[in-house]
């Protein structure tokens, strides 16, 4: 049977409909899919040792003769053992297989096999447990660098490796070459056929490195081509010319803007009067004063008789922004409205009518701002707060509300992101960085403590509350884990994954009966969550026990202490965001990181947080220690999933691919050249969830 990349896997012998369904769970339905399903690691099964010379701490191949017929015993229901004795010139090995009854029929006395696994010493003999094996001379799963693939229930690595071997052997001819020849030559990249063969079955680790470099470059190049096309398109997009001076606006502020605030305002002013649609990210550390910068954008819009919409991730934040911006801008005659899911009935009708007629200059709200039935008289500027909670698609939906001329788009993010990572995450935006805190903000003092200091910490909570302050206590999980140790017992980790609800109740009943304690977590209904947060902000609670839902929360200047339980379970950037919830008022504030972890790596990470309040420095350290996943959870909204590239490890290649992509898009913005046809198709495939962006 002749195979091609389009051949269905169910057409192959040994697959069939049932296995086909399981393979589909891995996204595998054709031979071409197999070529794209890359190994997650490799096992070096090339060398062969004698039993005597086998290392005791790592797997290796040993060539042995089966010395007796395998024996099976049934220990209990659901557990069987197959045992067999094998020998080589240097010793005897006792091999045990769990729940693999078929092995009794497969291993034959007197035949030679290669076993791959860890060889343990047991007195004068050796032992192996569940080794991989094949007949000597077969060379299908031993004697090579073996790929280990992501799997699903019912699909073994041997099955997947065998199928992939067929795809590599029979379906690589005529594989389309996405990278233009000149790019490949300039960056010394191997051909796609070589890369695909050696990423699955490399002859050596050097060949694997060459193959991986090519595939990482290609992936980052295609991604950055897509983002560069978006950016190029937006740069060509005509924008309303809006004028306004940072100096004139600064006169409205009750404080002098910092240098970083002023630079961001100058960037915005230059964009707004350029005649092109602005697409700018203002990236500022916790408390760097981004609200004033957003207010400057809204002020310019109103001054030029166009409307501004500011979109926040939660109703509570939207309400807070509406209050703050109204106080700042009302003296300049700017009319501010609020539109969230909670605004209903006649109040909602009034807001919608005022928006449509132009009686409102600035509307603040949640995603309700771009829902059906919300019409603007003339929307000129869209501001999105907390970028990684709004994807490219949501920004585009709100932008559509502005009619024929693209609105200006300003994105605010309080998550400091390493410059290198920002190149990808915000590849379609221009970036302004605010790396300066307003005067008068006292850095938060940060400490690490162990379980043995818990009672002292509780004493400190009482002291803060007695002085009129408020306290956050953040836990890593909500669920009851079922086997929690008794609260307060001196075991290794008494707070391990302590449930917020249980912990809040125990604190109230056993530790702080005299204090007002509330709790909030992601599984509460939005209304309940916002009511508790509003109560805390209004001073009705002394202590708020919470999960990370407070990470992007309301401004509570009176909160002076942030306690994070099981701090080692959080990323540094997340801890930095949590720490930013305190230190917003005039009182000295503290962050206490509680950990019972004895891991030196975990403690090194936490010490990095104690050493600096600079979010960008912390973000760089987090990227180095944990990779990029921590910044956006599993996936950045609107950003395609990467298969090969690793932001932390491939930073230099990212820079190389990005500059190559930008140069190519500058020379052929729409990828019309025949040599770029396949590249254009690949860009569309990569961004298929956001295909409308390229139409």
C-alpha positions in Angstrom: 0.0 0.0 0.0 1.4 3.4 -1.1 1.3 5.9 1.7 1.1 9.7 1.5 0.8 12.5 4.1 -3.0 12.4 3.6 -3.3 8.7 4.2 -5.7 8.1 7.1 -4.2 6.3 10.1 -7.2 3.9 10.2 -6.1 2.6 6.8 -2.9 1.2 8.4 -2.8 -2.5 9.5 -3.1 -2.7 13.3 -4.9 0.7 13.8 -8.6 0.2 13.0 -11.5 2.4 14.2 -11.1 2.0 18.0 -7.4 2.9 18.0 -8.1 5.6 15.4 -10.4 7.3 17.9 -7.7 7.2 20.6 -5.2 8.6 18.2 -7.6 11.4 17.4 -7.4 12.5 21.0 -3.8 13.4 20.3 -4.8 15.3 17.2 -3.6 12.4 14.9 -5.7 11.3 12.0 -3.3 11.3 9.0 0.3 10.3 8.3 1.1 14.1 8.0 -0.2 14.6 11.6 2.4 12.0 12.8 5.2 14.0 11.2 4.0 17.1 13.2 3.6 15.2 16.5 7.0 15.8 17.9 8.7 13.8 20.7 8.8 15.4 24.1 12.1 13.8 25.0 14.6 11.1 23.8 16.2 8.0 25.3 19.7 7.1 24.3 19.5 3.4 23.6 22.5 3.2 21.4 25.2 1.7 23.6 25.1 -1.7 25.2 26.6 -2.7 28.5 27.4 -6.0 30.3 25.4 -6.6 33.5 28.6 -6.0 35.5 29.3 -2.6 33.8 25.7 -1.3 33.8 25.4 2.1 35.6 23.1 1.8 38.7 21.3 5.1 38.4 20.3 5.4 34.7 18.7 3.1 32.0 20.9 1.3 29.5 20.8 -1.6 27.0 22.0 -5.1 28.1 22.2 -8.0 25.7 21.2 -11.2 27.6 20.2 -14.9 27.0 16.9 -16.1 28.5 17.9 -18.9 30.9 14.5 -20.3 31.9 10.9 -20.3 30.9 9.0 -17.3 32.3 6.9 -17.9 35.4 3.6 -16.1 36.2 2.0 -15.6 39.6 -1.1 -13.8 40.6 -0.5 -11.7 43.8 -4.1 -10.5 44.1 -6.9 -9.5 41.8 -5.6 -7.0 39.3 -1.9 -7.7 40.0 0.1 -10.4 38.2 3.9 -10.8 38.0 5.8 -12.5 35.2 9.4 -13.4 36.3 12.2 -14.6 34.2 15.9 -15.2 34.6 18.5 -14.1 32.0 22.3 -14.2 31.8 25.3 -12.8 30.1 29.0 -13.5 30.5 29.2 -11.3 33.7 26.2 -12.3 35.7 22.5 -13.2 36.1 19.6 -10.8 36.1 16.1 -11.4 37.5 13.5 -9.6 35.4 10.0 -8.8 36.7 7.1 -7.6 34.6 3.9 -6.2 36.2 0.5 -7.0 34.6 2.0 -8.1 31.3 0.9 -11.7 31.1 1.6 -11.9 27.3 5.3 -11.8 28.0 5.1 -15.5 29.1 4.4 -16.4 25.5 6.9 -13.9 23.9 10.2 -14.6 25.7 11.7 -18.0 24.8 14.3 -19.9 26.7 17.6 -20.0 24.8 16.9 -16.9 22.7 18.9 -13.6 23.0 17.2 -10.3 23.6 18.3 -6.7 24.2 16.7 -5.3 27.4 16.5 -1.5 28.1 16.0 -0.3 31.6 17.7 0.4 35.0 19.9 -2.5 36.2 19.8 -2.8 40.0 22.4 -4.7 42.0 20.9 -7.3 44.4 23.7 -9.1 46.3 25.6 -11.3 43.8 23.0 -10.9 41.0 21.1 -8.1 39.2 17.4 -7.1 38.8 15.3 -5.2 36.2 11.7 -4.1 36.4 9.4 -3.7 33.3 12.3 -3.2 30.9 11.6 -2.5 27.2 13.0 -5.4 25.1 13.3 -6.9 21.6 15.1 -9.8 19.9 18.8 -9.2 19.4 19.3 -7.8 15.8 15.8 -6.3 15.4 16.9 -2.7 16.0 13.5 -1.2 16.2 13.4 0.1 19.8 17.0 -0.5 20.9 20.4 0.4 19.4 19.1 4.0 18.5 18.1 7.3 20.0 14.5 6.5 20.8 11.8 9.2 20.6 9.3 9.4 23.5 6.0 11.0 22.5 3.1 12.6 24.3 0.6 9.8 24.7 -3.0 9.1 25.7 -4.8 6.1 27.4 -4.6 3.0 25.1 -1.8 4.3 22.9 1.7 3.0 23.8 5.0 4.8 22.9 6.0 1.7 20.9 2.9 1.9 18.8 3.3 5.6 18.1 7.0 5.3 17.4 6.3 2.4 14.9 3.7 4.5 13.1 5.9 7.5 13.0 8.8 5.4 11.7 6.5 4.5 8.7 5.6 8.1 8.2 9.3 9.1 8.2 10.3 6.3 5.9 7.5 6.7 3.3 6.0 10.2 3.5 8.9 12.7 3.5 9.4 12.9 -0.3 8.0 16.2 -1.7 7.5 17.7 1.8 6.8 21.4 1.1 9.6 23.8 1.9 7.9 26.7 3.8 11.1 28.8 4.4 12.3 30.9 1.4 15.7 29.6 0.1 17.4 32.9 0.9 16.2 32.9 4.5 17.4 29.3 4.9 20.8 30.1 3.5 21.3 33.3 5.5 20.5 31.6 8.8 22.3 28.3 7.9 19.2 26.1 8.3 18.8 22.5 7.1 16.1 21.5 4.6 12.7 20.5 5.9 13.1 16.8 4.9 16.3 16.5 7.0 14.7 18.3 9.9 11.6 16.1 10.0 13.6 12.9 9.7 16.1 13.8 12.5 13.6 15.3 14.9 11.9 11.8 15.0 14.8 9.5 14.4 18.2 11.3 14.8 21.4 9.5 14.0 23.1 11.5 16.7 22.3 14.3 19.2 24.2 16.7 16.9 21.8 15.9 14.1 18.9 16.3 16.5 20.2 19.8 17.4 20.4 20.8 13.7 16.9 19.5 13.1 15.4 21.2 16.2 17.1 24.5 15.3 15.5 24.5 11.9 12.0 23.6 13.2 12.2 26.2 16.1 13.3 28.9 13.7 10.5 28.0 11.2 7.8 28.1 13.9 9.0 31.4 15.3 9.5 32.8 11.8 5.9 31.9 10.7 4.5 33.3 14.0 6.4 36.6 13.7 5.5 36.9 10.0 1.9 36.7 11.0 2.3 39.3 13.8 4.4 41.5 11.5 1.7 41.4 8.9 -0.9 42.4 11.5 1.3 45.2 12.7 2.1 46.4 9.1 -1.6 46.3 8.2 -2.5 48.4 11.3 0.3 50.8 10.6 -1.2 51.4 7.2 -4.7 51.8 8.8 -5.9 55.3 8.6 -6.5 56.9 12.0 -8.2 60.0 13.1 -5.8 62.8 13.9 -6.2 63.7 17.6 -4.1 66.4 19.2 -3.3 67.1 22.8 -0.3 68.0 24.9 0.9 66.1 28.0 1.9 69.4 29.6 -1.7 70.8 29.3 -3.1 67.5 30.8 -0.5 67.5 33.6 -2.0 70.7 34.9 -5.3 68.7 35.7 -3.4 66.2 37.9 -3.2 66.6 41.6 0.5 65.3 41.4 3.4 65.7 39.1 3.7 62.8 36.6 6.8 60.6 36.8 9.3 60.6 34.0 8.0 57.2 32.9 4.4 58.5 32.9 5.4 61.5 30.8 7.3 59.3 28.3 4.2 57.0 27.8 2.0 60.1 27.4 4.4 61.5 24.7 4.3 58.2 22.9 0.5 58.2 22.9 0.3 61.9 21.8 2.7 61.1 18.9 0.6 58.1 17.8 -2.7 59.9 18.0 -1.6 62.8 15.8 0.3 60.6 13.2 -2.7 59.9 11.0 -2.3 56.2 11.5 -4.3 54.0 13.9 -2.5 53.7 17.2 -1.9 50.1 18.5 0.2 50.6 21.7 0.8 48.6 24.8 1.7 50.5 28.0 3.4 48.0 30.2 3.9 49.2 33.8 4.9 47.6 37.0 2.4 47.3 39.9 1.6 50.8 41.1 3.5 52.7 38.3 0.5 55.0 37.6 -1.0 53.5 34.4 -4.5 54.9 35.3 -3.2 58.5 34.8 -1.8 57.5 31.4 -5.2 56.0 30.4 -6.9 59.2 31.6 -4.6 61.2 29.3 -5.8 59.1 26.3 -9.5 59.7 27.3 -8.8 63.4 27.8 -7.3 63.8 24.3 -10.3 61.8 22.8 -12.9 64.1 24.5 -10.9 67.2 23.6 -11.1 66.2 19.9 -14.9 65.4 20.2 -14.6 61.6 19.9 -15.6 58.9 22.4 -13.4 56.6 24.4 -14.2 53.1 25.8 -12.2 51.6 28.6 -12.6 47.8 29.1 -11.7 46.2 32.4 -11.6 42.4 33.2 -14.1 42.6 36.2 -17.1 44.6 37.2 -15.4 45.7 40.4 -12.3 47.0 38.6 -14.6 48.7 36.0 -16.5 50.5 38.9 -13.1 51.5 40.5 -11.8 52.9 37.2 -15.1 54.8 36.6 -14.8 56.5 40.0 -11.1 57.3 39.7 -11.4 58.6 36.1 -14.5 60.6 36.9 -12.7 62.3 39.8 -9.7 63.1 37.5 -11.6 64.2 34.4 -14.9 65.8 35.6 -13.1 69.1 36.4 -12.2 69.2 32.6 -15.9 68.8 31.7 -15.5 65.1 30.6 -18.6 63.0 31.1 -17.9 59.5 32.3 -20.4 56.5 32.3 -20.3 52.9 33.5 -21.7 49.9 31.6 -21.4 46.4 33.2 -23.7 43.3 33.4 -25.1 44.8 36.7 -26.3 48.0 35.0 -29.9 47.1 34.2 -33.3 48.6 33.4 -33.7 52.3 33.1 -30.1 53.0 34.2 -28.9 50.9 31.3 -31.3 52.5 28.8 -30.0 55.9 29.9 -26.3 54.9 29.4 -27.0 53.4 26.0 -28.9 56.5 24.8 -26.2 58.8 26.1 -23.5 56.8 24.3 -25.4 56.7 21.0 -26.2 60.5 21.2 -22.6 61.4 22.2 -23.6 62.7 25.6 -21.0 60.5 27.2 -17.3 61.1 26.4 -15.8 58.1 28.2 -17.6 54.8 28.9 -16.0 52.3 31.3 -17.1 48.7 31.5 -16.5 45.0 31.0 -16.9 43.0 27.8 -20.5 44.4 27.9 -19.0 47.3 26.0 -18.8 45.3 22.7 -22.1 43.4 23.1 -25.0 43.7 20.7 -27.1 46.8 21.1 -24.3 49.0 22.3 -23.9 51.8 19.8 -21.4 54.7 19.8 -21.9 58.1 18.2 -18.2 58.2 17.3 -15.8 55.8 19.0 -12.2 57.1 18.5 -10.2 55.3 21.2 -10.4 51.9 22.8 -8.4 51.2 26.1 -8.1 47.6 27.3 -6.9 47.1 30.9 -5.0 43.9 31.7 -4.1 42.8 28.2 -3.6 39.0 28.8 -7.3 38.7 29.9 -8.4 40.2 26.5 -7.3 38.5 23.4 -6.7 39.9 19.9 -10.3 38.9 19.0 -11.9 40.9 21.8 -9.9 44.0 20.9 -11.0 43.6 17.3 -14.7 43.2 18.3 -14.7 46.5 20.2 -12.8 48.2 17.4 -15.6 47.2 15.0 -17.9 49.5 17.0 -16.1 52.5 15.6 -17.4 52.3 12.0 -15.3 52.9 8.9 -12.2 54.5 10.5 -10.2 52.2 12.8 -10.2 53.4 16.4 -6.9 54.0 18.2 -6.2 51.1 20.6 -4.3 51.5 23.9 -3.6 48.4 25.9 -2.6 48.6 29.6 -0.8 45.7 31.3 0.4 45.5 35.0 2.2 42.2 34.3 5.9 43.0 33.7 7.0 40.8 30.9 10.7 40.2 29.9 11.5 42.2 26.7 12.2 39.0 24.8 8.8 37.5 25.6 7.0 40.7 24.9 8.4 40.6 21.3 6.1 37.6 20.7 3.2 38.1 23.1 2.7 41.7 21.9 4.2 41.4 18.4 1.4 43.3 16.9 1.7 46.3 19.2 4.1 49.1 19.8 5.4 49.1 23.4 5.9 51.8 26.1 7.5 50.6 29.3 6.8 52.3 32.7 9.5 51.3 35.0 9.3 54.0 37.7 7.1 54.3 40.8 5.4 57.5 41.7 7.1 59.4 44.6 5.8 58.5 48.1 5.1 54.9 47.4 7.0 52.9 50.0 8.4 49.5 48.8 6.7 46.6 50.4 8.9 44.7 52.8 9.0 41.0 51.9 9.8 38.0 54.2 10.0 34.2 53.9 8.9 32.2 57.0 8.5 28.5 57.8 5.7 26.8 59.7 7.5 27.3 63.0 6.8 31.0 62.8 3.1 30.7 62.2 1.9 31.8 65.7 4.2 34.9 65.5 2.7 35.7 62.1 -0.9 35.4 63.5 0.2 37.9 66.3 1.4 40.3 63.5 -2.0 40.0 61.8 -3.7 41.1 65.1 -1.2 44.0 65.5 -1.9 45.3 62.0 -5.7 45.1 62.5 -5.4 46.8 66.0 -3.7 49.7 64.2 -6.7 49.9 61.8 -5.1 48.1 58.8 -6.5 45.2 56.8 -5.0 41.9 55.7 -5.1 39.5 52.7 -4.3 35.8 53.2 -3.9 34.0 49.8 -4.1 30.2 49.4 -3.3 28.1 46.3 -6.5 26.1 46.1 -10.3 26.0 46.8 -11.0 22.3 46.7 -11.1 20.1 49.8 -8.3 17.6 49.2 -9.9 15.0 51.5 -6.7 13.9 53.2 -5.5 17.2 54.8 -3.7 16.8 58.1 -5.4 18.3 61.1 -5.1 22.1 61.0 -2.1 23.3 63.0 -0.4 20.0 63.4 3.4 20.2 63.1 3.8 17.9 60.1 5.8 18.7 57.0 3.2 20.9 55.3 0.1 21.4 57.4 -1.2 24.1 55.0 -0.7 22.0 51.9 -3.3 23.1 49.4 -5.5 24.3 52.3 -9.0 24.9 51.0 -10.0 28.6 51.2 -13.4 28.0 52.7 -12.2 25.6 55.4 -9.2 27.7 56.3 -11.3 30.9 56.6 -13.7 29.0 58.9 -10.9 27.7 61.1 -9.3 31.1 61.3 -12.6 32.6 62.4 -13.4 30.0 64.9 -10.0 29.0 66.3 -7.5 31.8 65.7 -9.3 35.2 65.2 -12.8 34.9 66.8 -12.6 38.7 67.5 -11.9 39.7 63.8 -14.2 40.0 60.8 -13.1 37.4 58.2 -14.4 36.9 54.7 -13.4 34.6 51.9 -13.5 34.7 48.1 -12.5 32.3 45.4 -13.0 31.7 41.7 -15.9 29.2 42.1 -18.1 31.8 43.8 -20.7 33.4 41.5 -19.4 36.8 40.2 -22.1 38.7 42.2 -21.0 36.9 45.5 -17.3 37.5 44.8 -17.8 41.1 44.0 -19.9 41.7 47.1 -17.2 40.3 49.4 -14.4 42.3 47.6 -16.6 45.4 47.9 -17.1 44.7 51.6 -13.3 44.4 52.1 -12.7 47.6 50.1 -15.3 49.4 52.2 -13.6 48.4 55.5 -16.3 45.9 56.6 -13.8 43.0 56.8 -10.5 42.9 58.6 -9.1 39.8 56.9 -9.8 38.5 53.3 -8.9 34.9 52.7 -8.7 34.3 49.0 -7.3 32.4 46.0 -5.4 34.4 43.4 -8.6 36.1 42.2 -7.3 39.2 44.1 -4.3 39.3 41.9 -6.0 41.8 39.7 -8.2 43.3 42.3 -9.6 46.5 43.7 -7.5 49.2 45.1 -7.6 48.9 49.0 -5.2 51.6 50.3 -5.9 50.5 53.9 -4.6 46.9 53.3 -1.0 46.7 54.6 -0.3 42.9 54.9 -0.3 40.2 52.2 0.3 36.6 53.5 0.8 33.9 50.8 0.4 30.3 52.0 2.4 27.6 50.2 4.2 30.4 48.4 6.5 27.9 46.6 3.4 26.9 44.5 3.1 30.3 42.8 5.2 31.8 40.0 7.4 34.8 40.9 5.4 37.1 38.6 2.2 36.0 40.2 3.6 36.6 43.7 4.8 40.0 42.6 1.3 40.8 41.4 -0.2 39.6 44.8 2.4 41.7 46.7 1.2 44.7 44.6 -2.2 44.5 46.3 -0.7 46.1 49.4 1.5 49.2 49.7 -1.1 51.4 48.0 -1.7 53.8 50.9 0.5 55.8 53.2 1.3 53.0 55.7 4.3 50.7 55.6 3.2 47.4 54.1 4.5 43.8 54.3 4.3 40.6 52.3 4.9 37.3 54.1 5.7 34.2 52.1 4.9 31.1 54.0 6.6 27.9 52.9 7.5 24.5 54.4 9.4 23.5 51.2 12.9 22.3 51.8 13.7 22.5 48.1 16.7 24.9 47.5 15.4 25.8 44.1 12.0 26.9 45.6 13.8 28.9 48.2 16.1 30.5 45.7 13.0 31.7 43.7 11.4 33.2 46.8 14.6 34.9 47.9 14.7 36.6 44.4 11.3 38.2 45.3 12.6 39.4 48.7 15.6 41.0 47.1 13.8 43.3 44.7 10.5 45.2 44.1 11.4 45.6 40.4 8.8 43.6 38.5 10.8 43.4 35.2 13.8 42.0 37.0 11.5 39.4 38.7 9.9 38.5 35.4 13.3 37.8 33.8 14.2 35.6 36.8 10.8 33.8 36.5 11.3 33.2 32.8 14.8 31.8 33.5 13.5 29.5 36.3 10.1 28.4 35.0 9.7 29.2 31.3 6.9 31.3 29.9 3.8 29.3 31.1 3.6 31.2 34.4 2.8 34.6 32.7 -0.4 33.5 31.1 -1.4 30.2 32.6 -1.8 27.5 29.9 -2.3 29.8 27.0 -2.2 33.4 25.9 -5.6 34.4 24.4 -5.4 34.7 20.7 -1.8 33.5 20.4 -1.2 30.3 18.5 0.1 27.3 20.5 3.8 26.6 19.8 4.9 23.0 19.3 8.7 23.1 19.3 9.9 26.5 20.5 10.6 27.2 24.1 10.7 31.0 24.9 13.1 30.6 27.8 15.6 28.4 25.9 15.3 29.8 22.4 15.5 33.6 23.0 18.5 34.2 20.6 16.7 32.2 17.9 13.5 34.2 18.5 15.4 37.4 17.9 16.9 36.0 14.7 13.6 34.7 13.4 11.8 38.0 14.3 14.3 40.2 12.4 14.2 37.9 9.4 10.4 37.9 9.4 10.2 41.7 9.7 12.6 42.1 6.8 10.6 39.8 4.6 7.3 41.4 5.4 8.8 44.9 4.7 9.7 43.6 1.2 6.4 41.8 0.6 3.7 42.9 3.1 1.0 40.7 1.6 3.3 37.7 0.8 2.2 37.9 -2.8 5.5 36.5 -4.4 5.3 32.9 -5.6 8.2 32.0 -3.4 6.1 33.1 -0.4 2.9 31.2 -1.3 3.5 28.3 1.1 4.6 30.7 3.9 1.3 32.6 3.5 -0.7 29.4 3.7 1.2 28.4 6.8 0.6 31.8 8.5 -3.1 31.4 7.9 -3.1 27.9 9.3 -1.2 29.0 12.4 -3.7 31.8 13.0 -6.7 29.8 12.0 -8.6 30.7 15.2 -8.2 34.4 14.3 -8.4 34.1 10.5 -10.6 37.2 10.3 -7.6 39.3 11.2 -6.0 38.6 7.8 -9.2 39.1 5.7 
